[in-house]
Amino acid sequence: MMSKIAIVGAGPAGCSAGYHLARSGHDVTLIDKHGFPRDKVCGDGISIESIQAISMMGIYPHDIKKLASEYAPIHHFFLGVSNQIGHSEPTNLEAYCIPRAVFDQLLYEKATDAGCDFLTQTVHKSDWHRQGLEDAFDTIIDARGVYAGEVNAIAIRAYWILKRQDLSEAVLAEAQIHFDRSLGINGYGWIFPVSTQHDLIKLNVGVGVWLDEYQKLKVNVIQLFKQFIQKNETAQQLLSKVVSQQPPKVFPLATAKKGNKVTDGKILKIGDAANLTDPLTGEGIANAVLSGFHVAQAVNMSRTPDQVADNWQYLYESHFEPNLRAGLRIKAFRKFSFMNYLLIWLMKQNPRMAQQVSHAVAGVVPYNEVLASLKY
C-alpha cells in the first residue's frame, strides 16, 4: 500500500522516517519551518546507539569523517560526582560528538536524496485540519520536536574554544557527565568535545535539570549553569584556558514519561514529539532516529490507513517502552543522595559493572540489564 505521507519536522526523527518511507516507495513531503542548514541548541552527543541507528540510513563512521566539517570521536565515558569521585571507562565502540547544525544537515541530505520533497512551512498543532494536511495526506507524522511533546526538563549549553596544546589527549576523546546535587536530585553537568580536527578545539559545556526539581531550586537556570562552572573543578581548569566562548543558551527536553500515547487519530508522534528522550542522560538522537525507522515499518506493514496508528503504538510499546521504563526506575533510585556516589564507587571496584554502566549510558546495554546487575 503506497501512501501520501506528510512528515512535519525535519530533525533526526523526521529525516529518518522520511528516508525509510521514501525508500519504500511512498510519496513523502518533509515539512519544516526552517530551511537547511540550520542550527539547534543541543548537547551534541551522538551515542554509540545513535551511530548504529544512522547506519540504517546509510551513514557510516567514514561518512561522518568525510562529510562532517566538525566532529569529535569519543573513546572514553566519564561518570562522576562533582569534585568527589569519578571513573573513566574506555570503549572499543566509537561514539561521536557533532554540532547539530552539521549532524542534521547529513540526515536531511539523506532524506531528500532518498526522494522526500521538502517544504518550508510552519505547522502548529491546531492547524492540521485548517492547513489542509489531514485531507491531503493519508498519514501525518508529527516530528516537530520537543515543543510538540511534553517538556519536563531544561538544559543549558555553551561552546568554549581552547588551544589543542592546552588540553590532554584524554579530554579530546572523552565525554564527561558530572552528577551535581546543586542541580537537583537528577541534575548533571557535562563536558563534551565537539570539534577536535584543528589547533582550536571546541567543547560543549552544559547542565541539565528536571522541571519538578528546578522549581524547588528557585534559581535562574543560567545562574545554575554559572554555579556549576564555578564549583566544578574540571570545568574551572578548562575555563582558565578558554580562548573564547559563546554565551550559554537554554533548550527544553521532552524525556520519557509513563503511559505514553504516541498516536492521535491519523497523526503519529515520533522523536521528541513522542517524549522518547532518555530519562537519565537526556540523549534523544538514538530514539529519534530509531522511531523514524519503526514508524516507517508501521506504515509498511499496515494493510489499511486505519491500522497504521495501532501498529505504531504497538511497535513503540515493544521497542521503546521497556527500556524507557527501566530508565525511569533507575532515575527513581537516584532520589537517595548516596546512590550516585555508590554507583561510581561500584564501577571503580568492579570492571564488569564499570563497562556495563558506561555502555548503558552510551546506549549499547539496555537499562534492564543494569537493574538486574544492581539486584545481584
Backbone hydrogen bonds, N-H to C=O, Kabsch-Sander energy under -0.5 kcal/mol:
donor,donor_aa,acceptor,acceptor_aa,energy
5,I,3,S,-0.6
5,I,27,D,-3.0
6,A,139,T,-2.2
7,I,29,T,-2.9
8,V,6,A,-0.6
8,V,141,I,-2.7
9,G,7,I,-0.9
9,G,31,I,-3.9
11,G,143,A,-0.5
15,C,11,G,-2.9
16,S,12,P,-2.0
17,A,13,A,-2.5
18,G,14,G,-2.7
19,Y,15,C,-2.6
20,H,16,S,-2.3
21,L,17,A,-2.5
22,A,18,G,-2.6
23,R,19,Y,-2.2
24,S,20,H,-0.9
25,G,22,A,-1.5
26,H,21,L,-2.2
27,D,3,S,-2.2
28,V,26,H,-0.9
29,T,5,I,-2.6
30,L,28,V,-0.5
30,L,117,D,-3.8
31,I,7,I,-3.2
31,I,29,T,-0.6
32,D,119,L,-2.2
46,I,96,Y,-2.9
47,S,45,G,-0.6
48,I,362,A,-0.7
49,E,362,A,-1.8
51,I,47,S,-2.2
52,Q,48,I,-2.0
53,A,49,E,-2.2
54,I,50,S,-2.6
55,S,51,I,-0.9
56,M,52,Q,-0.5
56,M,53,A,-1.2
57,M,54,I,-1.4
58,G,55,S,-1.6
59,I,54,I,-1.9
60,Y,58,G,-0.6
63,D,60,Y,-1.4
64,I,60,Y,-1.8
65,K,61,P,-2.3
66,K,62,H,-1.4
67,L,63,D,-3.3
68,A,64,I,-2.4
72,A,97,C,-1.6
74,I,95,A,-2.9
75,H,73,P,-0.5
75,H,173,A,-2.7
76,H,173,A,-1.7
77,F,89,E,-2.3
78,F,175,A,-2.8
79,L,87,H,-2.4
80,G,177,I,-1.9
81,V,85,I,-3.0
82,S,80,G,-0.5
82,S,179,F,-2.6
84,Q,81,V,-2.7
85,I,81,V,-1.2
87,H,79,L,-2.6
89,E,77,F,-2.6
89,E,87,H,-0.5
91,T,75,H,-2.4
95,A,74,I,-1.8
96,Y,46,I,-2.4
97,C,72,A,-1.8
98,I,44,D,-2.1
102,V,99,P,-1.2
103,F,99,P,-2.2
104,D,100,R,-2.7
105,Q,101,A,-0.8
106,L,102,V,-1.4
107,L,103,F,-1.6
108,Y,104,D,-2.5
109,E,105,Q,-2.3
110,K,106,L,-1.6
111,A,107,L,-2.2
112,T,108,Y,-2.5
113,D,109,E,-2.3
114,A,110,K,-1.5
115,G,112,T,-0.9
116,C,111,A,-1.9
117,D,28,V,-2.6
119,L,30,L,-2.7
121,Q,32,D,-1.8
121,Q,119,L,-0.8
127,D,124,H,-2.2
128,W,125,K,-0.9
131,Q,127,D,-2.6
132,G,129,H,-1.9
133,L,128,W,-1.6
134,E,128,W,-1.0
136,A,132,G,-1.8
137,F,133,L,-1.8
138,D,4,K,-2.0
139,T,4,K,-1.5
140,I,266,K,-1.6
141,I,6,A,-3.1
142,D,140,I,-0.6
142,D,268,L,-3.2
143,A,8,V,-2.3
143,A,141,I,-0.9
148,A,145,G,-1.8
149,G,145,G,-0.6
149,G,146,V,-1.1
151,V,149,G,-0.7
152,N,253,L,-2.2
153,A,253,L,-1.4
154,I,209,V,-2.8
155,A,251,F,-2.9
156,I,207,V,-2.4
157,R,249,K,-2.4
158,A,205,V,-2.5
160,W,203,L,-2.4
161,I,244,S,-3.0
162,L,201,I,-2.6
163,K,241,K,-0.5
164,R,199,D,-3.2
166,D,163,K,-1.7
167,L,164,R,-2.0
172,L,168,S,-1.1
173,A,169,E,-0.6
173,A,170,A,-1.2
174,E,171,V,-0.9
175,A,76,H,-2.3
176,Q,174,E,-0.6
176,Q,191,I,-2.2
177,I,78,F,-2.3
178,H,189,G,-3.2
179,F,80,G,-3.3
179,F,177,I,-0.6
180,D,187,G,-1.7
183,L,180,D,-2.0
184,G,181,R,-1.8
187,G,184,G,-0.7
188,Y,208,G,-1.7
189,G,178,H,-2.9
190,W,206,G,-2.9
191,I,176,Q,-1.9
192,F,204,N,-2.8
194,V,202,K,-2.9
195,S,202,K,-1.3
196,T,71,Y,-1.9
201,I,162,L,-3.5
201,I,199,D,-0.6
202,K,195,S,-2.0
203,L,160,W,-2.9
204,N,192,F,-3.9
205,V,158,A,-2.7
205,V,203,L,-0.6
206,G,190,W,-2.0
207,V,156,I,-1.8
208,G,188,Y,-2.8
209,V,154,I,-2.8
211,L,152,N,-1.9
213,E,210,W,-0.9
214,Y,210,W,-2.9
215,Q,211,L,-2.3
216,K,213,E,-0.5
217,L,213,E,-1.2
218,K,214,Y,-1.3
224,L,220,N,-1.9
225,F,221,V,-1.8
226,K,222,I,-2.2
227,Q,223,Q,-2.6
228,F,224,L,-2.2
229,I,225,F,-2.2
230,Q,226,K,-2.4
231,K,227,Q,-2.1
232,N,228,F,-2.7
236,Q,232,N,-2.4
237,Q,233,E,-2.2
238,L,234,T,-1.9
239,L,235,A,-2.8
240,S,236,Q,-1.7
241,K,238,L,-1.7
242,V,239,L,-1.2
243,V,161,I,-3.3
244,S,161,I,-1.2
246,Q,159,Y,-2.6
249,K,157,R,-2.7
251,F,155,A,-2.9
253,L,153,A,-2.7
255,T,253,L,-0.6
256,A,277,T,-1.9
260,N,257,K,-0.5
262,V,260,N,-0.6
264,D,267,I,-2.6
267,I,264,D,-1.7
268,L,140,I,-2.6
268,L,266,K,-0.5
269,K,262,V,-3.1
270,I,142,D,-2.1
273,A,270,I,-1.1
274,A,271,G,-1.5
275,N,272,D,-1.9
276,L,271,G,-1.1
277,T,254,A,-1.4
278,D,283,E,-2.5
282,G,278,D,-1.5
288,A,284,G,-1.6
289,V,285,I,-2.7
290,L,286,A,-2.7
291,S,287,N,-2.3
292,G,288,A,-1.5
293,F,289,V,-1.6
294,H,290,L,-2.6
295,V,291,S,-2.5
296,A,292,G,-1.3
297,Q,293,F,-1.6
298,A,294,H,-2.1
299,V,295,V,-1.8
300,N,296,A,-2.7
301,M,297,Q,-2.4
302,S,299,V,-0.9
307,Q,304,T,-1.3
308,V,304,T,-0.6
308,V,305,P,-0.9
309,A,305,P,-0.6
310,D,306,D,-0.6
311,N,307,Q,-2.5
312,W,308,V,-2.4
313,Q,309,A,-2.4
314,Y,310,D,-2.1
315,L,311,N,-2.5
316,Y,312,W,-2.5
317,E,313,Q,-2.3
318,S,314,Y,-1.7
319,H,315,L,-2.9
320,F,316,Y,-2.5
321,E,316,Y,-2.0
324,L,320,F,-2.1
325,R,321,E,-2.8
326,A,322,P,-1.9
327,G,323,N,-2.3
328,L,324,L,-2.0
329,R,325,R,-1.9
330,I,326,A,-2.3
331,K,327,G,-2.4
332,A,328,L,-1.9
333,F,329,R,-1.5
334,R,330,I,-1.2
335,K,332,A,-1.4
336,F,333,F,-1.6
337,S,335,K,-0.5
339,M,336,F,-2.1
342,L,338,F,-2.9
343,L,339,M,-2.8
344,I,340,N,-2.0
345,W,341,Y,-2.3
346,L,342,L,-2.6
347,M,343,L,-1.8
348,K,344,I,-1.9
349,Q,345,W,-1.4
350,N,346,L,-2.4
354,A,350,N,-2.5
355,Q,351,P,-2.3
356,Q,352,R,-2.5
357,V,353,M,-2.7
358,S,354,A,-2.1
359,H,355,Q,-2.4
360,A,356,Q,-1.6
361,V,357,V,-2.3
362,A,358,S,-1.7
363,G,360,A,-1.1
364,V,359,H,-3.1
365,V,359,H,-1.1
369,E,366,P,-1.0
370,V,366,P,-1.1
371,L,367,Y,-2.5
372,A,368,N,-2.1
373,S,369,E,-2.2
374,L,370,V,-2.1
375,K,371,L,-1.5
376,Y,372,A,-1.3
